[in-house]
Amino acid sequence: MLSTYRPTVSRRALLAGAAGLVSSAALVACGAAKSSSNDASLATNVALTPGDGTANLIALFGTDAAYKYVVSGHPQRLAFGINDARGAHVLDVPTTLDFQLSKDGVPIGGAIPVVGHSDGVPIGYYPYRTTFDSPGQYEVQVTLDGVASTVRFDVGEPANSPLIQPGSAMVSVATPTLADHQGVEPICTQPSGTCAFHTITVARALTTGKATALLVSTPEFCQIGVCGPVLELLNDIAPSYPLIQTIHAEVYTNAQAALDQTNSTVSKSAMPEAPAQAVDSATLAPVIDAYGLSYEPALFIANGSGQIVERLDNIFDRAELTAAFKRIS
C-alpha cells in the first residue's frame, strides 16, 4: 500500500495563492513569493489538488514566472512529488520515473529516468536536474499507473532572479552565532533546542578557505514537516564531515516574540494556527535578502573557494545530502 502524507494548510497558504502560485502546483516546502526583509513573512505554499481518481505528478517549487525560481543558463534541480488519487502526498513513490521534458509542446531529447528519494523525509520526491538553454514555458511528463501526468512551469532569465545560483559565489553575511545573535531571537527553533551549527558566521567561514554548508530554515514554523526533518538529517550527517563548516540560519529575526505575541491574542481553539499567524508579524532575517530566497528550506554548499557547487531546495533526503557533502569533502 502507498504511504501518504497530508500536510496542514495554514493561513500562510493563502499568501502563496495571492502571490501567483498556479492551483495545480503543490509545494511541500515552507516557501513563498516574498523575499524582502520589509515583507511580513515567507508564506507556506501548500496547495493539495483535490483527488480526481488518478495519481498526479506535482511540482514542489514555485512554477509561476512571478516566483523567479527556475532560470536558464545555470544547473537547476527541480523537486517533483506525487499526489495519489485522493490528493494526498505519496511517501512510497516508484523507484524511478521517466521524465520527458518539452518546451512549448515540443519534446527535448528523450525521456530521462529519475530516481525517487524518501530517506528521512515525510514524502517521496524526484530531483529532476537539467540546464535550460533559454527562458520560456516548459513541461515535464511522466506516466503514473498507465496515465500521462504533466507539470508546466516557467523558466526565466537569470538576471531577473535574485536567487543565488549554483556556480556563483556564496554571499558574505553575518549570520547569528551563540556568541553574537545578530539580533535574531531565537537563533535556532529546532524543537530539541539550539543545534550545533551556530558557532561561526557565513562571513567568517568564507575567509577560512574551507568548504561551507549553509542551511536556511525555520523548523518552528514549518508546519508541513520538511524543515525539521532536513535539519535533523544535517544533525546526523554533518559530524561525519568535520572539515565542512556547517551553518544553520533561521528565517526570522523575531520568531519567538512573534509567536508569544500571537499566543497571547488568539483563542485556545485557534492555537493550532498560532505559528502561521505569528509568521504574519515576523521579520525576515538578512540572510533571506542576501541569498534572494522566496522559499525554505534551502541548503547552499560551497567549496573552499566559496563557489556554490550544490543547492538543495525545498526538500532533500539523506542520500542527496550525503552525496552533496561527499562532493566537497
Residue, then its C-alpha position, 0 to 999 in steps of 0.5 A: m500500500l502507498s504511504t501518504y502524507r497530508p500536510t496542514v494548510s495554514r493561513r500562510a497558504l493563502l499568501a502563496g495563492a495571492a502571490g501567483l502560485v498556479s492551483s495545480a502546483a503543490l509545494v511541500a516546502c515552507g516557501a513563498a513569493k516574498s523575499s524582502s526583509n520589509d515583507a511580513s513573512l515567507a508564506t507556506n505554499v501548500a496547495l493539495t489538488p483535490g483527488d480526481g481518481t488518478a495519481n498526479l505528478i506535482a511540482l514542489f517549487g514555485t512554477d509561476a514566472a512571478y516566483k523567479y525560481v527556475v532560470s536558464g543558463h545555470p544547473q537547476r534541480l527541480a523537486f517533483g512529488i506525487n499526489d495519489a488519487r485522493g490528493a494526498h502526498v505519496l511517501d512510497v513513490p516508484t523507484t524511478l520515473d521517466f521524465q520527458l521534458s518539452k518546451d512549448g509542446v515540443p519534446i527535448g531529447g528523450a525521456i530521462p529516468v529519475v530516481g525517487h528519494s524518501d530517506g528521512v523525509p515525510i514524502g517521496y520526491y524526484p530531483y529532476r536536474t537539467t540546464f535550460d538553454s533559454p527562458g520560456q514555458y516548459e513541461v515535464q511528463v511522466t506516466l503514473d499507473g498507465v496515465a500521462s501526468t504533466v507539470r508546466f512551469d516557467v523558466g526565466e532569465p537569470a538576471n531577473s532572479p535574485l536567487i543565488q545560483p549554483g556556480s556563483a559565489m556564496v554571499s558574505v553575511a553575518t549570520p547569528t552565532l551563540a556568541d553574537h545573535q545578530g539580533v535574531e531571537p531565537i537563533c535556532t527553533q529546532p524543537s530539541g533546542t539550539c543545534a550545533f551549527h551556530t558557532i561561526t558566521v557565513a562571513r567568517a567561514l568564507t575567509t577560512g578557505k574551507a568548504t561551507a554548508l549553509l542551511v536556511s530554515t525555520p523548523e518552528f514554523c514549518q508546519i508541513g514537516v520538511c524543515g525539521p526533518v532536513l535539519e535533523l538529517l544535517n544533525d546526523i550527517a554533518p559530524s561525519y564531515p568535520l572539515i565542512q563548516t556547517i551553518h544553520a540560519e533561521v528565517y526570522t529575526n523575531a520568531q519567538a516574540a512573534l509567536d508569544q505575541t500571537n499566543s497571547t491574542v488568539s483563542k485556545s481553539a485557534m492555537p493550532e494556527a498560532p505559528a502561521q499567524a505569528v509568521d504574519s508579524a515576523t521579520l525576515a532575517p538578512v540572510i533571506d535578502a542576501y541569498g534572494l530566497s522566496y522559499e525554505p528550506a534551502l541548503f547552499i554548499a560551497n567549496g573552499s573557494g566559496q563557489i556554490v557547487e550544490r543547492l538543495d531546495n525545498i526538500f532533500d533526503r539523506a542520500e542527496l545530502t550525503a552525496a552533496f557533502k561527499r562532493i566537497s569533502 
